[in-house]
Amino acid sequence: MDIRSRPAPPDAIPVAGLDRLRIAARRTTLLRSVLGLTAVALLTAAVLTARSLQVPADRLVPSGRSGVIAIDLSRSVNGSRQAEMARVLQRFAVPGQRVGLVIFSDTAYELLPPGSPGSELRRLIHLLTPFRVKPRGKKLRLPETPWDVSFRSGTVISAGLAMARRAVLRHGQSRSTVLLVSDLSALADDLPRVANEIIALRRDRIELRIVAVSPTESDRATFERLVGKSAFVPPSSLGRGGLRGYVEAVIDEPVPGGLAGLALALLAVLALNELWCGRLLAPGVKTQEAA
């Protein structure tokens, strides 16, 4: 039997004016193409805008500045102080954070140059974090470090400050901040040199901030006289470490106007697509969902 003589299905709708229907179909296809390309362009622009956003800099290092951490690994830094230092470093070991690192005892050297990724701090964090000897035991032990035998000795804070200052100047970092992380147990004959380094830091327009790790009252008072109480910062004012802190840092910031505008434009395009390019329903015919 000729297919053209076959009877129409019972649910078919007779349509007149197929030429006008073809014109409407072509117009809908054109609209969908334009709206689809517009949506892709807006989505691409939104992604590029979001990628260019920076995680908010911590309150220690204002926007546009770099930072160098000078950390004390002298013999006076015991297990509990090491663990506290590890927690301080953890707050900088986040994606997008850029830091330099100097370690010191009676001598100092630059372990990470300014601008290094914060994730590089994780190796040192591991070496400073006590671990349990047995899975359920209470006894803690410190990992062996490369500095235990020949490096760790007395506390010469001036050496750490001098090395941090030279690292900043050598790498051309202007408007920088040096963060001193120490128990502040400085040798008496080192205090005049510390004072000279503080003067040099101010001359070179390098800010000094201090995280005091379980210092004695007398040691803290000595440094308060040298740099002032305002130079001391609590760990809570530093960068926020870990993935949760990274997400919270982003969420706390207001959404940029450009990104919000792109999102609204994309929603508008999607709404127009639904309005202009939806399914064509013949009058009097109910959809399957409404039946």
HELIX and SHEET records of a PDB file:
HELIX    1   1 ILE A    3  SER A    5  5                                   3    
HELIX    2   2 LEU A   18  ARG A   51  1                                  34    
HELIX    3   3 GLY A   79  GLN A   90  1                                  12    
HELIX    4   4 GLY A  118  LEU A  121  5                                   4    
HELIX    5   5 ARG A  122  LEU A  128  1                                   7    
HELIX    6   6 ILE A  157  ARG A  170  1                                  14    
HELIX    7   7 ALA A  188  ASP A  190  5                                   3    
HELIX    8   8 LEU A  191  ARG A  203  1                                  13    
HELIX    9   9 GLU A  217  VAL A  227  1                                  11    
HELIX   10  10 LYS A  229  ALA A  231  5                                   3    
HELIX   11  11 PRO A  235  SER A  237  5                                   3    
HELIX   12  12 GLY A  242  ASP A  252  1                                  11    
HELIX   13  13 GLY A  257  TRP A  276  1                                  20    
SHEET    1   A 5 ALA A 108  PRO A 117  0                                        
SHEET    2   A 5 ARG A  98  PHE A 104 -1                                        
SHEET    3   A 5 GLY A  67  ASP A  72  1                                        
SHEET    4   A 5 THR A 177  SER A 182  1                                        
SHEET    5   A 5 GLU A 207  ALA A 212  1                                        
SHEET    1   B 2 PHE A 131  ARG A 132  0                                        
SHEET    2   B 2 LEU A 140  ARG A 141 -1                                        
END                                                                             
